Amino acid sequence: MKKIAKRELHRLERSAEAEFPGDPALQQVHIARKTLAREAELNGMAYLEYVRALTHSERPLRQRRVG
């Protein structure tokens, strides 16, 4: 899957810092969402379709034993 360029990531970071000054947690959420949206666009997919594709490509988590 295609990834975004570092220059574009830095642009997103600066944009988030300007949009949400003094709130690093909200900045990180904004950057993550915009990054996923851009990667979906680069791969010719809708945002939710891309997120689903990422989650289904991961190895399943081991089930915990309760006991």
DRENDREN-779545 format. One record per atom (N, C-alpha, C, CB): residue in one letter; residue number from 1; x, y, z; atom name. Coordinates in Angstrom, 2 decimals, decimal comma. Glycine has a CB too. Example, Ala and Ser with C-alpha at 12.3 -4.5 7.8 and 13.67 -1.06 7.14 Angstrom:
REM DRENDREN-779545
<node type="A" seq="1" X="13,19" Y="-5,69" Z="7,80" atom="N"/>
<node type="A" seq="1" X="12,30" Y="-4,50" Z="7,80" atom="CA"/>
<node type="A" seq="1" X="13,20" Y="-3,30" Z="7,80" atom="C"/>
<node type="A" seq="1" X="11,31" Y="-4,47" Z="9,05" atom="CB"/>
<node type="S" seq="2" X="12,85" Y="-2,25" Z="7,08" atom="N"/>
<node type="S" seq="2" X="13,67" Y="-1,06" Z="7,14" atom="CA"/>
<node type="S" seq="2" X="12,90" Y="0,03" Z="7,87" atom="C"/>
<node type="S" seq="2" X="14,08" Y="-0,60" Z="5,72" atom="CB"/>
//
This chain:
REM DRENDREN-779545
<node type="M" seq="1" X="0,84" Y="-1,17" Z="0,00" atom="N"/>
<node type="M" seq="1" X="0,00" Y="0,00" Z="0,00" atom="CA"/>
<node type="M" seq="1" X="0,88" Y="1,24" Z="0,00" atom="C"/>
<node type="M" seq="1" X="-0,95" Y="0,00" Z="1,21" atom="CB"/>
<node type="K" seq="2" X="0,42" Y="2,25" Z="-0,67" atom="N"/>
<node type="K" seq="2" X="1,19" Y="3,49" Z="-0,77" atom="CA"/>
<node type="K" seq="2" X="1,11" Y="4,29" Z="0,52" atom="C"/>
<node type="K" seq="2" X="0,70" Y="4,33" Z="-1,94" atom="CB"/>
<node type="K" seq="3" X="2,21" Y="4,92" Z="0,86" atom="N"/>
<node type="K" seq="3" X="2,30" Y="5,76" Z="2,05" atom="CA"/>
<node type="K" seq="3" X="2,52" Y="7,21" Z="1,63" atom="C"/>
<node type="K" seq="3" X="3,43" Y="5,28" Z="3,00" atom="CB"/>
<node type="I" seq="4" X="2,22" Y="8,15" Z="2,52" atom="N"/>
<node type="I" seq="4" X="2,41" Y="9,55" Z="2,18" atom="CA"/>
<node type="I" seq="4" X="3,88" Y="9,94" Z="2,37" atom="C"/>
<node type="I" seq="4" X="1,49" Y="10,45" Z="3,04" atom="CB"/>
<node type="A" seq="5" X="4,28" Y="11,00" Z="1,69" atom="N"/>
<node type="A" seq="5" X="5,67" Y="11,46" Z="1,77" atom="CA"/>
<node type="A" seq="5" X="5,91" Y="12,19" Z="3,09" atom="C"/>
<node type="A" seq="5" X="5,99" Y="12,39" Z="0,58" atom="CB"/>
<node type="K" seq="6" X="7,16" Y="12,21" Z="3,52" atom="N"/>
<node type="K" seq="6" X="7,52" Y="12,88" Z="4,77" atom="CA"/>
<node type="K" seq="6" X="7,18" Y="14,36" Z="4,72" atom="C"/>
<node type="K" seq="6" X="9,01" Y="12,70" Z="5,05" atom="CB"/>
<node type="R" seq="7" X="7,37" Y="14,98" Z="3,55" atom="N"/>
<node type="R" seq="7" X="7,08" Y="16,40" Z="3,42" atom="CA"/>
<node type="R" seq="7" X="5,59" Y="16,66" Z="3,67" atom="C"/>
<node type="R" seq="7" X="7,48" Y="16,91" Z="2,01" atom="CB"/>
<node type="E" seq="8" X="4,74" Y="15,78" Z="3,14" atom="N"/>
<node type="E" seq="8" X="3,31" Y="15,93" Z="3,34" atom="CA"/>
<node type="E" seq="8" X="2,93" Y="15,70" Z="4,81" atom="C"/>
<node type="E" seq="8" X="2,54" Y="14,95" Z="2,44" atom="CB"/>
<node type="L" seq="9" X="3,60" Y="14,77" Z="5,46" atom="N"/>
<node type="L" seq="9" X="3,35" Y="14,51" Z="6,87" atom="CA"/>
<node type="L" seq="9" X="3,72" Y="15,74" Z="7,71" atom="C"/>
<node type="L" seq="9" X="4,14" Y="13,28" Z="7,34" atom="CB"/>
<node type="H" seq="10" X="4,85" Y="16,36" Z="7,40" atom="N"/>
<node type="H" seq="10" X="5,25" Y="17,57" Z="8,12" atom="CA"/>
<node type="H" seq="10" X="4,24" Y="18,70" Z="7,91" atom="C"/>
<node type="H" seq="10" X="6,65" Y="18,04" Z="7,67" atom="CB"/>
<node type="R" seq="11" X="3,68" Y="18,78" Z="6,70" atom="N"/>
<node type="R" seq="11" X="2,67" Y="19,79" Z="6,42" atom="CA"/>
<node type="R" seq="11" X="1,42" Y="19,54" Z="7,27" atom="C"/>
<node type="R" seq="11" X="2,30" Y="19,79" Z="4,92" atom="CB"/>
<node type="L" seq="12" X="1,03" Y="18,27" Z="7,39" atom="N"/>
<node type="L" seq="12" X="-0,11" Y="17,92" Z="8,23" atom="CA"/>
<node type="L" seq="12" X="0,14" Y="18,26" Z="9,70" atom="C"/>
<node type="L" seq="12" X="-0,44" Y="16,43" Z="8,08" atom="CB"/>
<node type="E" seq="13" X="1,36" Y="18,01" Z="10,17" atom="N"/>
<node type="E" seq="13" X="1,71" Y="18,32" Z="11,55" atom="CA"/>
<node type="E" seq="13" X="1,63" Y="19,81" Z="11,82" atom="C"/>
<node type="E" seq="13" X="3,11" Y="17,81" Z="11,87" atom="CB"/>
<node type="R" seq="14" X="2,17" Y="20,61" Z="10,91" atom="N"/>
<node type="R" seq="14" X="2,10" Y="22,07" Z="11,08" atom="CA"/>
<node type="R" seq="14" X="0,66" Y="22,56" Z="11,05" atom="C"/>
<node type="R" seq="14" X="2,92" Y="22,77" Z="9,98" atom="CB"/>
<node type="S" seq="15" X="-0,14" Y="21,98" Z="10,17" atom="N"/>
<node type="S" seq="15" X="-1,55" Y="22,35" Z="10,08" atom="CA"/>
<node type="S" seq="15" X="-2,28" Y="22,03" Z="11,38" atom="C"/>
<node type="S" seq="15" X="-2,21" Y="21,64" Z="8,90" atom="CB"/>
<node type="A" seq="16" X="-2,03" Y="20,86" Z="11,94" atom="N"/>
<node type="A" seq="16" X="-2,68" Y="20,45" Z="13,18" atom="CA"/>
<node type="A" seq="16" X="-2,24" Y="21,33" Z="14,35" atom="C"/>
<node type="A" seq="16" X="-2,36" Y="18,98" Z="13,49" atom="CB"/>
<node type="E" seq="17" X="-0,96" Y="21,69" Z="14,39" atom="N"/>
<node type="E" seq="17" X="-0,47" Y="22,57" Z="15,46" atom="CA"/>
<node type="E" seq="17" X="-1,15" Y="23,93" Z="15,39" atom="C"/>
<node type="E" seq="17" X="1,06" Y="22,73" Z="15,35" atom="CB"/>
<node type="A" seq="18" X="-1,35" Y="24,44" Z="14,18" atom="N"/>
<node type="A" seq="18" X="-2,01" Y="25,74" Z="14,01" atom="CA"/>
<node type="A" seq="18" X="-3,50" Y="25,65" Z="14,34" atom="C"/>
<node type="A" seq="18" X="-1,81" Y="26,26" Z="12,58" atom="CB"/>
<node type="E" seq="19" X="-4,12" Y="24,54" Z="13,98" atom="N"/>
<node type="E" seq="19" X="-5,55" Y="24,39" Z="14,18" atom="CA"/>
<node type="E" seq="19" X="-5,92" Y="24,08" Z="15,63" atom="C"/>
<node type="E" seq="19" X="-6,07" Y="23,29" Z="13,28" atom="CB"/>
<node type="F" seq="20" X="-5,06" Y="23,34" Z="16,32" atom="N"/>
<node type="F" seq="20" X="-5,31" Y="22,96" Z="17,70" atom="CA"/>
<node type="F" seq="20" X="-4,13" Y="23,31" Z="18,60" atom="C"/>
<node type="F" seq="20" X="-5,62" Y="21,45" Z="17,79" atom="CB"/>
<node type="P" seq="21" X="-3,86" Y="24,60" Z="18,79" atom="N"/>
<node type="P" seq="21" X="-2,70" Y="24,98" Z="19,61" atom="CA"/>
<node type="P" seq="21" X="-2,90" Y="24,57" Z="21,07" atom="C"/>
<node type="P" seq="21" X="-2,46" Y="26,50" Z="19,51" atom="CB"/>
<node type="G" seq="22" X="-1,85" Y="24,07" Z="21,67" atom="N"/>
<node type="G" seq="22" X="-1,89" Y="23,72" Z="23,08" atom="CA"/>
<node type="G" seq="22" X="-2,62" Y="22,43" Z="23,40" atom="C"/>
<node type="G" seq="22" X="-2,53" Y="24,81" Z="23,83" atom="CB"/>
<node type="D" seq="23" X="-2,97" Y="21,64" Z="22,41" atom="N"/>
<node type="D" seq="23" X="-3,64" Y="20,37" Z="22,66" atom="CA"/>
<node type="D" seq="23" X="-2,99" Y="19,27" Z="21,84" atom="C"/>
<node type="D" seq="23" X="-5,15" Y="20,47" Z="22,32" atom="CB"/>
<node type="P" seq="24" X="-1,85" Y="18,74" Z="22,33" atom="N"/>
<node type="P" seq="24" X="-1,10" Y="17,74" Z="21,57" atom="CA"/>
<node type="P" seq="24" X="-1,89" Y="16,45" Z="21,30" atom="C"/>
<node type="P" seq="24" X="0,16" Y="17,40" Z="22,30" atom="CB"/>
<node type="A" seq="25" X="-2,77" Y="16,06" Z="22,20" atom="N"/>
<node type="A" seq="25" X="-3,53" Y="14,83" Z="21,99" atom="CA"/>
<node type="A" seq="25" X="-4,48" Y="15,00" Z="20,79" atom="C"/>
<node type="A" seq="25" X="-4,33" Y="14,46" Z="23,25" atom="CB"/>
<node type="L" seq="26" X="-5,17" Y="16,11" Z="20,73" atom="N"/>
<node type="L" seq="26" X="-6,07" Y="16,37" Z="19,62" atom="CA"/>
<node type="L" seq="26" X="-5,29" Y="16,53" Z="18,31" atom="C"/>
<node type="L" seq="26" X="-6,92" Y="17,61" Z="19,89" atom="CB"/>
<node type="Q" seq="27" X="-4,10" Y="17,11" Z="18,39" atom="N"/>
<node type="Q" seq="27" X="-3,25" Y="17,23" Z="17,21" atom="CA"/>
<node type="Q" seq="27" X="-2,90" Y="15,85" Z="16,66" atom="C"/>
<node type="Q" seq="27" X="-1,95" Y="18,00" Z="17,56" atom="CB"/>
<node type="Q" seq="28" X="-2,55" Y="14,92" Z="17,53" atom="N"/>
<node type="Q" seq="28" X="-2,17" Y="13,58" Z="17,09" atom="CA"/>
<node type="Q" seq="28" X="-3,35" Y="12,85" Z="16,45" atom="C"/>
<node type="Q" seq="28" X="-1,64" Y="12,77" Z="18,27" atom="CB"/>
<node type="V" seq="29" X="-4,54" Y="13,00" Z="17,03" atom="N"/>
<node type="V" seq="29" X="-5,73" Y="12,37" Z="16,46" atom="CA"/>
<node type="V" seq="29" X="-6,00" Y="12,95" Z="15,06" atom="C"/>
<node type="V" seq="29" X="-6,95" Y="12,57" Z="17,38" atom="CB"/>
<node type="H" seq="30" X="-5,89" Y="14,26" Z="14,94" atom="N"/>
<node type="H" seq="30" X="-6,13" Y="14,93" Z="13,66" atom="CA"/>
<node type="H" seq="30" X="-5,11" Y="14,46" Z="12,61" atom="C"/>
<node type="H" seq="30" X="-6,05" Y="16,46" Z="13,84" atom="CB"/>
<node type="I" seq="31" X="-3,86" Y="14,39" Z="12,98" atom="N"/>
<node type="I" seq="31" X="-2,80" Y="13,95" Z="12,07" atom="CA"/>
<node type="I" seq="31" X="-3,05" Y="12,50" Z="11,63" atom="C"/>
<node type="I" seq="31" X="-1,40" Y="14,08" Z="12,74" atom="CB"/>
<node type="A" seq="32" X="-3,40" Y="11,64" Z="12,57" atom="N"/>
<node type="A" seq="32" X="-3,65" Y="10,23" Z="12,24" atom="CA"/>
<node type="A" seq="32" X="-4,81" Y="10,09" Z="11,27" atom="C"/>
<node type="A" seq="32" X="-3,93" Y="9,42" Z="13,52" atom="CB"/>
<node type="R" seq="33" X="-5,90" Y="10,81" Z="11,53" atom="N"/>
<node type="R" seq="33" X="-7,06" Y="10,73" Z="10,66" atom="CA"/>
<node type="R" seq="33" X="-6,76" Y="11,25" Z="9,27" atom="C"/>
<node type="R" seq="33" X="-8,22" Y="11,51" Z="11,25" atom="CB"/>
<node type="K" seq="34" X="-6,06" Y="12,38" Z="9,18" atom="N"/>
<node type="K" seq="34" X="-5,71" Y="12,95" Z="7,88" atom="CA"/>
<node type="K" seq="34" X="-4,72" Y="12,06" Z="7,13" atom="C"/>
<node type="K" seq="34" X="-5,11" Y="14,36" Z="8,06" atom="CB"/>
<node type="T" seq="35" X="-3,80" Y="11,43" Z="7,85" atom="N"/>
<node type="T" seq="35" X="-2,84" Y="10,52" Z="7,23" atom="CA"/>
<node type="T" seq="35" X="-3,56" Y="9,32" Z="6,62" atom="C"/>
<node type="T" seq="35" X="-1,80" Y="10,05" Z="8,27" atom="CB"/>
<node type="L" seq="36" X="-4,46" Y="8,72" Z="7,39" atom="N"/>
<node type="L" seq="36" X="-5,22" Y="7,58" Z="6,87" atom="CA"/>
<node type="L" seq="36" X="-6,08" Y="7,97" Z="5,67" atom="C"/>
<node type="L" seq="36" X="-6,11" Y="6,99" Z="7,98" atom="CB"/>
<node type="A" seq="37" X="-6,67" Y="9,15" Z="5,73" atom="N"/>
<node type="A" seq="37" X="-7,50" Y="9,61" Z="4,61" atom="CA"/>
<node type="A" seq="37" X="-6,66" Y="9,80" Z="3,35" atom="C"/>
<node type="A" seq="37" X="-8,22" Y="10,92" Z="4,98" atom="CB"/>
<node type="R" seq="38" X="-5,47" Y="10,36" Z="3,51" atom="N"/>
<node type="R" seq="38" X="-4,60" Y="10,59" Z="2,36" atom="CA"/>
<node type="R" seq="38" X="-4,09" Y="9,27" Z="1,78" atom="C"/>
<node type="R" seq="38" X="-3,41" Y="11,48" Z="2,75" atom="CB"/>
<node type="E" seq="39" X="-3,71" Y="8,33" Z="2,66" atom="N"/>
<node type="E" seq="39" X="-3,25" Y="7,02" Z="2,19" atom="CA"/>
<node type="E" seq="39" X="-4,37" Y="6,28" Z="1,46" atom="C"/>
<node type="E" seq="39" X="-2,73" Y="6,17" Z="3,37" atom="CB"/>
<node type="A" seq="40" X="-5,60" Y="6,41" Z="1,95" atom="N"/>
<node type="A" seq="40" X="-6,74" Y="5,80" Z="1,27" atom="CA"/>
<node type="A" seq="40" X="-6,89" Y="6,39" Z="-0,13" atom="C"/>
<node type="A" seq="40" X="-8,05" Y="6,00" Z="2,10" atom="CB"/>
<node type="E" seq="41" X="-6,77" Y="7,70" Z="-0,22" atom="N"/>
<node type="E" seq="41" X="-6,86" Y="8,38" Z="-1,51" atom="CA"/>
<node type="E" seq="41" X="-5,77" Y="7,90" Z="-2,47" atom="C"/>
<node type="E" seq="41" X="-6,77" Y="9,90" Z="-1,33" atom="CB"/>
<node type="L" seq="42" X="-4,56" Y="7,78" Z="-1,97" atom="N"/>
<node type="L" seq="42" X="-3,44" Y="7,32" Z="-2,81" atom="CA"/>
<node type="L" seq="42" X="-3,66" Y="5,89" Z="-3,31" atom="C"/>
<node type="L" seq="42" X="-2,13" Y="7,40" Z="-2,03" atom="CB"/>
<node type="N" seq="43" X="-4,36" Y="5,09" Z="-2,51" atom="N"/>
<node type="N" seq="43" X="-4,61" Y="3,70" Z="-2,88" atom="CA"/>
<node type="N" seq="43" X="-5,93" Y="3,51" Z="-3,63" atom="C"/>
<node type="N" seq="43" X="-4,60" Y="2,83" Z="-1,65" atom="CB"/>
<node type="G" seq="44" X="-6,60" Y="4,62" Z="-3,92" atom="N"/>
<node type="G" seq="44" X="-7,84" Y="4,55" Z="-4,68" atom="CA"/>
<node type="G" seq="44" X="-8,98" Y="3,92" Z="-3,92" atom="C"/>
<node type="G" seq="44" X="-7,61" Y="3,81" Z="-5,93" atom="CB"/>
<node type="M" seq="45" X="-9,01" Y="4,15" Z="-2,61" atom="N"/>
<node type="M" seq="45" X="-10,04" Y="3,54" Z="-1,77" atom="CA"/>
<node type="M" seq="45" X="-10,76" Y="4,63" Z="-0,98" atom="C"/>
<node type="M" seq="45" X="-9,42" Y="2,49" Z="-0,81" atom="CB"/>
<node type="A" seq="46" X="-11,95" Y="4,31" Z="-0,51" atom="N"/>
<node type="A" seq="46" X="-12,66" Y="5,19" Z="0,42" atom="CA"/>
<node type="A" seq="46" X="-12,00" Y="5,04" Z="1,80" atom="C"/>
<node type="A" seq="46" X="-14,19" Y="4,84" Z="0,48" atom="CB"/>
<node type="Y" seq="47" X="-12,18" Y="6,05" Z="2,64" atom="N"/>
<node type="Y" seq="47" X="-11,55" Y="6,07" Z="3,96" atom="CA"/>
<node type="Y" seq="47" X="-11,89" Y="4,81" Z="4,78" atom="C"/>
<node type="Y" seq="47" X="-11,98" Y="7,32" Z="4,73" atom="CB"/>
<node type="L" seq="48" X="-13,18" Y="4,53" Z="4,93" atom="N"/>
<node type="L" seq="48" X="-13,58" Y="3,37" Z="5,73" atom="CA"/>
<node type="L" seq="48" X="-13,14" Y="2,05" Z="5,10" atom="C"/>
<node type="L" seq="48" X="-15,08" Y="3,36" Z="5,92" atom="CB"/>
<node type="E" seq="49" X="-13,18" Y="1,99" Z="3,80" atom="N"/>
<node type="E" seq="49" X="-12,72" Y="0,79" Z="3,09" atom="CA"/>
<node type="E" seq="49" X="-11,23" Y="0,55" Z="3,39" atom="C"/>
<node type="E" seq="49" X="-12,96" Y="0,93" Z="1,56" atom="CB"/>
<node type="Y" seq="50" X="-10,45" Y="1,62" Z="3,40" atom="N"/>
<node type="Y" seq="50" X="-9,02" Y="1,52" Z="3,67" atom="CA"/>
<node type="Y" seq="50" X="-8,76" Y="1,08" Z="5,11" atom="C"/>
<node type="Y" seq="50" X="-8,33" Y="2,86" Z="3,40" atom="CB"/>
<node type="V" seq="51" X="-9,49" Y="1,67" Z="6,05" atom="N"/>
<node type="V" seq="51" X="-9,32" Y="1,31" Z="7,47" atom="CA"/>
<node type="V" seq="51" X="-9,68" Y="-0,15" Z="7,68" atom="C"/>
<node type="V" seq="51" X="-10,19" Y="2,22" Z="8,38" atom="CB"/>
<node type="R" seq="52" X="-10,76" Y="-0,59" Z="7,06" atom="N"/>
<node type="R" seq="52" X="-11,16" Y="-2,00" Z="7,17" atom="CA"/>
<node type="R" seq="52" X="-10,09" Y="-2,91" Z="6,58" atom="C"/>
<node type="R" seq="52" X="-12,50" Y="-2,24" Z="6,48" atom="CB"/>
<node type="A" seq="53" X="-9,53" Y="-2,50" Z="5,45" atom="N"/>
<node type="A" seq="53" X="-8,49" Y="-3,31" Z="4,81" atom="CA"/>
<node type="A" seq="53" X="-7,27" Y="-3,41" Z="5,72" atom="C"/>
<node type="A" seq="53" X="-8,09" Y="-2,70" Z="3,45" atom="CB"/>
<node type="L" seq="54" X="-6,94" Y="-2,33" Z="6,42" atom="N"/>
<node type="L" seq="54" X="-5,80" Y="-2,36" Z="7,34" atom="CA"/>
<node type="L" seq="54" X="-6,07" Y="-3,27" Z="8,52" atom="C"/>
<node type="L" seq="54" X="-5,48" Y="-0,96" Z="7,84" atom="CB"/>
<node type="T" seq="55" X="-7,27" Y="-3,21" Z="9,07" atom="N"/>
<node type="T" seq="55" X="-7,57" Y="-4,03" Z="10,25" atom="CA"/>
<node type="T" seq="55" X="-7,68" Y="-5,50" Z="9,90" atom="C"/>
<node type="T" seq="55" X="-8,86" Y="-3,57" Z="10,90" atom="CB"/>
<node type="H" seq="56" X="-8,14" Y="-5,82" Z="8,70" atom="N"/>
<node type="H" seq="56" X="-8,26" Y="-7,22" Z="8,30" atom="CA"/>
<node type="H" seq="56" X="-6,92" Y="-7,81" Z="7,86" atom="C"/>
<node type="H" seq="56" X="-9,28" Y="-7,36" Z="7,18" atom="CB"/>
<node type="S" seq="57" X="-5,97" Y="-6,97" Z="7,53" atom="N"/>
<node type="S" seq="57" X="-4,67" Y="-7,49" Z="7,10" atom="CA"/>
<node type="S" seq="57" X="-3,78" Y="-7,80" Z="8,30" atom="C"/>
<node type="S" seq="57" X="-3,98" Y="-6,50" Z="6,18" atom="CB"/>
<node type="E" seq="58" X="-4,13" Y="-7,28" Z="9,47" atom="N"/>
<node type="E" seq="58" X="-3,34" Y="-7,55" Z="10,67" atom="CA"/>
<node type="E" seq="58" X="-3,59" Y="-8,97" Z="11,15" atom="C"/>
<node type="E" seq="58" X="-3,68" Y="-6,54" Z="11,79" atom="CB"/>
<node type="R" seq="59" X="-2,60" Y="-9,53" Z="11,82" atom="N"/>
<node type="R" seq="59" X="-2,75" Y="-10,85" Z="12,40" atom="CA"/>
<node type="R" seq="59" X="-3,78" Y="-10,80" Z="13,54" atom="C"/>
<node type="R" seq="59" X="-1,39" Y="-11,39" Z="12,92" atom="CB"/>
<node type="P" seq="60" X="-4,66" Y="-11,75" Z="13,63" atom="N"/>
<node type="P" seq="60" X="-5,65" Y="-11,72" Z="14,72" atom="CA"/>
<node type="P" seq="60" X="-4,98" Y="-11,81" Z="16,08" atom="C"/>
<node type="P" seq="60" X="-6,66" Y="-12,88" Z="14,56" atom="CB"/>
<node type="L" seq="61" X="-5,56" Y="-11,12" Z="17,04" atom="N"/>
<node type="L" seq="61" X="-5,03" Y="-11,17" Z="18,40" atom="CA"/>
<node type="L" seq="61" X="-5,35" Y="-12,53" Z="19,02" atom="C"/>
<node type="L" seq="61" X="-5,62" Y="-10,03" Z="19,27" atom="CB"/>
<node type="R" seq="62" X="-4,44" Y="-12,99" Z="19,85" atom="N"/>
<node type="R" seq="62" X="-4,71" Y="-14,25" Z="20,54" atom="CA"/>
<node type="R" seq="62" X="-5,84" Y="-14,06" Z="21,53" atom="C"/>
<node type="R" seq="62" X="-3,43" Y="-14,77" Z="21,25" atom="CB"/>
<node type="Q" seq="63" X="-6,64" Y="-15,07" Z="21,66" atom="N"/>
<node type="Q" seq="63" X="-7,73" Y="-15,00" Z="22,62" atom="CA"/>
<node type="Q" seq="63" X="-7,18" Y="-15,24" Z="24,02" atom="C"/>
<node type="Q" seq="63" X="-8,84" Y="-16,01" Z="22,28" atom="CB"/>
<node type="R" seq="64" X="-7,67" Y="-14,46" Z="24,96" atom="N"/>
<node type="R" seq="64" X="-7,23" Y="-14,63" Z="26,34" atom="CA"/>
<node type="R" seq="64" X="-7,99" Y="-15,77" Z="26,99" atom="C"/>
<node type="R" seq="64" X="-7,43" Y="-13,33" Z="27,14" atom="CB"/>
<node type="R" seq="65" X="-7,28" Y="-16,46" Z="27,84" atom="N"/>
<node type="R" seq="65" X="-7,93" Y="-17,52" Z="28,60" atom="CA"/>
<node type="R" seq="65" X="-8,48" Y="-16,90" Z="29,89" atom="C"/>
<node type="R" seq="65" X="-6,94" Y="-18,70" Z="28,91" atom="CB"/>
<node type="V" seq="66" X="-9,70" Y="-17,18" Z="30,16" atom="N"/>
<node type="V" seq="66" X="-10,31" Y="-16,70" Z="31,41" atom="CA"/>
<node type="V" seq="66" X="-10,38" Y="-17,90" Z="32,34" atom="C"/>
<node type="V" seq="66" X="-11,75" Y="-16,07" Z="31,16" atom="CB"/>
<node type="G" seq="67" X="-9,85" Y="-17,73" Z="33,52" atom="N"/>
<node type="G" seq="67" X="-9,90" Y="-18,91" Z="34,34" atom="CA"/>
<node type="G" seq="67" X="-9,24" Y="-18,75" Z="35,58" atom="C"/>
<node type="G" seq="67" X="-9,36" Y="-20,02" Z="33,68" atom="CB"/>
//
